[in-house]
């Protein structure tokens, strides 16, 4: 009975030792075995023995396993703390970027950063910040934002990857997420834009008024010319009519002067007594009432009204 009990204790102890002797490296990870604080090396190559994904063994208590994520990782500038850069023409810009990086030399990464991803990203961010500031300082705002943007990003990525090798990482890509102006500069730009738009609108309005006055002056000139031409044509037609009327009057007078005089007198009577309220104070013996008196004509006839 005691033998069975001792055997059970031995089996349990063996299982415990086996449990602490086995470790698993997941897919996308790599690991180091540290023995008394030192990396266990491969006996054949004398290089640190990296543990690939799978099941592995270690010495309990003496060995300690450090796991590292070998997948692609992202470093981004905090949205509340964008990077401030100065362009070639001394324009301040606020830059937000992100970088894709991964561990490519685990030994160098561990020795340079102590295996801390946070410390590695801090060092990498400081170096990328310096590179971005330097590249923006070599270009104007238009070049950095538009015309030379592709070349600038390629240069930043290349330099970042080069300095990343010192700490065992590979920088795969660097991209600018957002470019803005500082608030005081932005307010100044908006005011300047508003002033320029106002000046442009006033210039357009002044040009429109000038064009309107020009069109109005031309129209008034044309109206004056048309009126003058119409008055001249009317005067000519009126003069011609008066001439023809005078000819008709003269012809009529020459054919029968007495009848013409009688007809003109009748027109005068009609125009004088058109309104019943008209009053004329004249002597009946005057020449105006000549035909009312029934005087004889030059042919010996008497004409009465």
Secondary structure, 3 states (H helix, E strand, C coil): CHHHHHHHHHHHHHHHHHHHHEEEECCCEEEEEEECCEECECCCCCCECEECCEEEECCCCCEEEEEEECCCEEEECCCCCCEEEECCCCCEEEEEEEEEEEECCHHHHHHHHCCCHHHHHHHHHHHHHHHHHHHHHCCCHHHHHHHCHHHHHHHHHHHHHHHHHHHCEEEEEEEEEEEECCHHHHHHHHHHHHHHHHHHHHHHHHHHHHHHHHHHHHHHHHHHHHHHHHHHHHHHHHHHHHHHHHHHHHHHHHHCHHHHHHHHHHHHHHHHCCCCCCCCCCCCCCHHHHHHHCCECCCCCECCC
